[in-house]
């Protein structure tokens, strides 16, 4: 009942049912001795102090002890010896262990066993193990354990006591005398068994106190002469009882106890605790049999618990396998996650879930609202750094949850990507629990006047109920592993999708290159025979004009017109395919010079050129391929002239951009060199006209190859490839083109060169 390890283990006394000798090593000289040797051996303790062990034992027995000490052992080595005493020969159980620089020898008188009793213990143990092996249910198994231990020991009450992760315990199985009240399902606070005691049990130490009221027997001298310290009783079976422990058990009417630890793995899983209302001595052989039974219990318990957990894990794995296969084949991750909805919940046995992808939140089952989920994610971002966060006490960590504790007292948050804000959240509702304590769990602490808190034995063990609120069922370790595995799978699927997309793009790029090569070769090869047809038709028309009737002349003229049309189309196709293969030659280019040259060519080639040209400010110098950018302005300005039926036509050529960015200075009247790489804002050129405009439904199709919006004979004809070529040139510069237009008002084509 105390936190102080020294008060528990560095005692100066033992229980009276045995003798303890502290020996030097290797001399085996008696340094300390319990003062009850007269009672057990008929030899005053004063006569033993300072003597060597051969005062008590035969040479053969001392040789056996030395042989044992020569081995590397840290625990207790039990054996039996016969000591010739003034009261006659007496048998003792010898418990030998080593502590700081000394040897501790504990002698416990052997209780005479009849041959019938000896075989009875062995038979009871074998029978118990045989019966326990037949039970499959964990609860039935533990209940049978208590009955078998009670059969072996004869204690009034035998309990199996299980610890939770906070150190509190619960009685989960019990065998008792009928007239005693039941302790089954009662909880005990962690303070009932202090941490140092739990540590001793964790090391597998058992504890036997046959008479809690027995007078402790002191050691003389009180300090170890070698270490000048009280003896370390950590491994001493006869260690005397802490007064607090005595009072605690006396308060519940117990006079004798035996406790055997159940250590599962490296964890103190629980205890087998035995109580008796009157002093009760249990022979060493029976205690040893109980410890053996406890080891079997731990082994079986591990198998049974692991098997039950394994069944659940197998179920979860099966669900996860189907789930991952489904989302790996889906094109829409969100839809794959939430459809069908129960599947996402079953993965971790949750009642609600929220999928957050790129700030779009989808709810499944019993959940908070979208806004509450969004706030919860914002809070979690500030609280946790790991991809997985879980709690079954969310309202205590995040008080805002109190408003929706009925659906989200438990949270399991899985972060797929923090950068892209991709999360999956699972929720569990509040589960109100009534915990029956064996007395007020806070009754074992006492606050002193100076504010310090100490432990003290509780006075009352009457049932004390506590209602646990704001808590959900806890998340199991296998469920957390399931969530992490899902995260890894989703990340892997996304990466695979990215790889597939990259492979498709690579294949498309290769296919486009092949198509460009084919189009280039085909158009190049078609030009020669086409030219021959055109020339031959022209010669026929000229040479036989006098003999041909009007129908024949018309047909030849149509043939000549069609060959011209076909040649134009082939020229466009040839130019378009060349764009995909030709290497760009970037040089600093004064756009003013390009625009002026294009306008000059258009004035020459188009007799109807009458539009007013507006250039609000000098155009900049940019890095580009001047030949191709000249083609861009030619196409845009040609269209601006062509598709305009206004009496007063105008075209404005300019650019958008942040003044003062880059290396050029606006308003100087001169173009300046532009370093687009250092400019934060890309330059956007525009060509604006007051022409016929484009209907909104056509804005997306005007850049398609050979897509015309008007009949061939209207607005001067055309191949329908100019804007397609323009778009491809701009995209090869890393830029983009778009248009804004209003019918009968005009159009503005914008393009940037990244």
Secondary structure, DSSP 4 states (H G I P E B T S, - for coil): --S-HHHHHS-SEE-TTSEEEEE-TTT-BEEEEETTHHHHHS--GGGTTT-BGGGTS-HHHHHHHHHHHTS---S-EEEEEEEEETTEEEEEEEEEEEETTEEEEEEEEPPP--HHHHHHHHHHHHHHHHHHHT--SHHHHHHHHHHHHHHHH--SEEEEEEE-TTS-EEEEEEEE-TTSPP-TT-EE-GGGS-HHHHHHHHTT--EEES-TTSPPEEEESSS-TTTSS----TT-TTBPPPHHHHHHHHHTT-SEEEEEEEEETTEEEEEEEEEESS-----HHHHHHHHHHHHHHHHHHHHHHHHHHHHHHHHHHHHHHHHHHHHHH-S-HHHHHHSSHHHHHHTTT-SEEEEEETTEEEEEES---HHHHHHHHHHHHHH--SSEEEES-HHHH-GGGGGGHHHHSEEEEEEEETTTTEEEEEEE----EEEEEES-GGGGEEE-TTS-EEE---S--SEEEEEE-S--PPPPHHHHHHHHHHHHHHHHHHHHHHHHHHHHHHHHHHHHHHHHHHHHHHHHHHHHHHHHHHHHHHHHHHHTTTTS-HHHHHHHHHHHHHHHHHHHHHHHHHHHHHHHHSPP--EEEEHHHHHHHHHHHHHHH-TT--PEEE-SS---EEEE-HHHHHHHHHHHHHHHHHT---SS-EEEEEEE--TT-SS--TTSSS--B--TTT-SS--EEEEEE-SS---GGGTTTTTSTT--SS-TTSTT---S-HHHHHHHHHHHTT--EEEEEETTTEEEEEEE--
